[in-house]
Amino acid sequence: MPRKIREFKAQLSKKGFIYLAKRKLMNQYSMIIQWSDEDRLFLVTISEFSDRVIMPCTHGIIRQEAIIKGEDAIKMYLEACREEGEVIPQPSKLQTA
């Protein structure tokens, strides 16, 4: 194993590993980003949380802003579920025939 990788692994604390695991889970959730002519914004829907939160859950003036805000919303929903002891919804997976 290269020295830099060994050093990086050595620097990661338990908290660092937990952060990476949470980040990996967060990245598995889906976002639907749609342009709204009426609002003149990109609207974000996160289907896994649609039974818990009114959708669309966030928006952005530009697509990149909507993506960032959507990721922030997912993180917030996951943290709220953990804090309140609720079951965390599983990320939806692509179904192939």
C-alpha positions as YAML, in Angstrom:
chain: A
units: angstrom
residues:
- id: 1
  name: MET
  ca: [0.00, 0.00, 0.00]
- id: 2
  name: PRO
  ca: [1.43, 3.43, -0.90]
- id: 3
  name: ARG
  ca: [2.70, 5.52, 2.00]
- id: 4
  name: LYS
  ca: [0.22, 8.37, 1.41]
- id: 5
  name: ILE
  ca: [-2.73, 5.99, 1.64]
- id: 6
  name: ARG
  ca: [-1.39, 4.48, 4.87]
- id: 7
  name: GLU
  ca: [-0.93, 7.96, 6.33]
- id: 8
  name: PHE
  ca: [-4.43, 9.00, 5.29]
- id: 9
  name: LYS
  ca: [-5.97, 5.92, 6.89]
- id: 10
  name: ALA
  ca: [-3.97, 6.52, 10.05]
- id: 11
  name: GLN
  ca: [-5.28, 10.08, 10.28]
- id: 12
  name: LEU
  ca: [-8.94, 9.08, 10.03]
- id: 13
  name: SER
  ca: [-10.53, 8.79, 13.43]
- id: 14
  name: LYS
  ca: [-13.60, 6.75, 14.24]
- id: 15
  name: LYS
  ca: [-15.58, 9.93, 13.65]
- id: 16
  name: GLY
  ca: [-14.04, 10.18, 10.20]
- id: 17
  name: PHE
  ca: [-15.14, 6.66, 9.30]
- id: 18
  name: ILE
  ca: [-18.67, 7.40, 10.53]
- id: 19
  name: TYR
  ca: [-18.75, 10.56, 8.42]
- id: 20
  name: LEU
  ca: [-17.70, 8.63, 5.32]
- id: 21
  name: ALA
  ca: [-20.34, 5.96, 5.96]
- id: 22
  name: LYS
  ca: [-23.06, 8.61, 6.37]
- id: 23
  name: ARG
  ca: [-21.88, 10.38, 3.24]
- id: 24
  name: LYS
  ca: [-22.01, 7.14, 1.24]
- id: 25
  name: LEU
  ca: [-25.58, 6.47, 2.41]
- id: 26
  name: MET
  ca: [-26.62, 10.06, 1.65]
- id: 27
  name: ASN
  ca: [-25.28, 9.78, -1.90]
- id: 28
  name: GLN
  ca: [-27.54, 6.78, -2.60]
- id: 29
  name: TYR
  ca: [-30.79, 8.78, -2.33]
- id: 30
  name: SER
  ca: [-32.45, 10.00, -5.53]
- id: 31
  name: MET
  ca: [-33.33, 13.59, -6.38]
- id: 32
  name: ILE
  ca: [-35.71, 14.69, -9.09]
- id: 33
  name: ILE
  ca: [-34.83, 18.17, -10.28]
- id: 34
  name: GLN
  ca: [-37.41, 19.89, -12.49]
- id: 35
  name: TRP
  ca: [-37.67, 23.39, -13.92]
- id: 36
  name: SER
  ca: [-40.83, 25.30, -12.95]
- id: 37
  name: ASP
  ca: [-41.94, 27.99, -15.41]
- id: 38
  name: GLU
  ca: [-44.37, 29.29, -12.81]
- id: 39
  name: ASP
  ca: [-41.74, 29.68, -10.06]
- id: 40
  name: ARG
  ca: [-38.80, 30.29, -12.43]
- id: 41
  name: LEU
  ca: [-36.75, 27.91, -10.27]
- id: 42
  name: PHE
  ca: [-35.43, 24.36, -10.28]
- id: 43
  name: LEU
  ca: [-37.56, 22.36, -7.81]
- id: 44
  name: VAL
  ca: [-36.18, 19.34, -5.92]
- id: 45
  name: THR
  ca: [-38.16, 16.26, -4.93]
- id: 46
  name: ILE
  ca: [-36.68, 13.42, -2.87]
- id: 47
  name: SER
  ca: [-39.08, 10.51, -3.26]
- id: 48
  name: GLU
  ca: [-37.84, 8.46, -0.31]
- id: 49
  name: PHE
  ca: [-38.97, 11.20, 2.08]
- id: 50
  name: SER
  ca: [-42.18, 12.23, 0.27]
- id: 51
  name: ASP
  ca: [-44.40, 10.58, 2.89]
- id: 52
  name: ARG
  ca: [-42.74, 12.64, 5.66]
- id: 53
  name: VAL
  ca: [-42.18, 16.05, 4.05]
- id: 54
  name: ILE
  ca: [-44.16, 18.21, 1.63]
- id: 55
  name: MET
  ca: [-42.56, 18.06, -1.80]
- id: 56
  name: PRO
  ca: [-40.87, 19.72, -3.54]
- id: 57
  name: CYS
  ca: [-38.62, 20.10, -0.53]
- id: 58
  name: THR
  ca: [-36.21, 22.75, -1.82]
- id: 59
  name: HIS
  ca: [-35.24, 24.72, -4.91]
- id: 60
  name: GLY
  ca: [-32.48, 26.63, -6.64]
- id: 61
  name: ILE
  ca: [-32.17, 29.47, -9.10]
- id: 62
  name: ILE
  ca: [-29.65, 27.41, -11.06]
- id: 63
  name: ARG
  ca: [-29.44, 23.62, -11.31]
- id: 64
  name: GLN
  ca: [-26.22, 23.37, -9.28]
- id: 65
  name: GLU
  ca: [-27.79, 25.32, -6.42]
- id: 66
  name: ALA
  ca: [-30.79, 22.97, -6.45]
- id: 67
  name: ILE
  ca: [-28.47, 19.94, -6.27]
- id: 68
  name: ILE
  ca: [-26.54, 21.36, -3.32]
- id: 69
  name: LYS
  ca: [-29.74, 22.28, -1.47]
- id: 70
  name: GLY
  ca: [-31.18, 18.82, -2.22]
- id: 71
  name: GLU
  ca: [-28.10, 17.16, -0.73]
- id: 72
  name: ASP
  ca: [-28.41, 19.40, 2.33]
- id: 73
  name: ALA
  ca: [-32.09, 18.41, 2.67]
- id: 74
  name: ILE
  ca: [-31.22, 14.70, 2.53]
- id: 75
  name: LYS
  ca: [-28.59, 15.19, 5.22]
- id: 76
  name: MET
  ca: [-31.07, 17.10, 7.38]
- id: 77
  name: TYR
  ca: [-33.76, 14.41, 6.96]
- id: 78
  name: LEU
  ca: [-31.31, 11.63, 7.87]
- id: 79
  name: GLU
  ca: [-30.13, 13.49, 10.97]
- id: 80
  name: ALA
  ca: [-33.73, 14.19, 12.04]
- id: 81
  name: CYS
  ca: [-34.67, 10.51, 11.65]
- id: 82
  name: ARG
  ca: [-31.68, 9.46, 13.77]
- id: 83
  name: GLU
  ca: [-32.35, 12.04, 16.48]
- id: 84
  name: GLU
  ca: [-36.05, 11.17, 16.69]
- id: 85
  name: GLY
  ca: [-35.43, 7.43, 16.60]
- id: 86
  name: GLU
  ca: [-37.44, 7.00, 13.40]
- id: 87
  name: VAL
  ca: [-36.79, 4.34, 10.81]
- id: 88
  name: ILE
  ca: [-34.54, 5.70, 8.07]
- id: 89
  name: PRO
  ca: [-36.08, 5.07, 4.63]
- id: 90
  name: GLN
  ca: [-33.95, 2.91, 2.36]
- id: 91
  name: PRO
  ca: [-32.66, 4.57, -0.82]
- id: 92
  name: SER
  ca: [-34.65, 3.49, -3.87]
- id: 93
  name: LYS
  ca: [-32.76, 1.37, -6.38]
- id: 94
  name: LEU
  ca: [-33.01, 1.21, -10.14]
- id: 95
  name: GLN
  ca: [-35.14, -1.76, -11.14]
- id: 96
  name: THR
  ca: [-33.98, -3.54, -14.27]
- id: 97
  name: ALA
  ca: [-35.93, -6.11, -16.25]
...
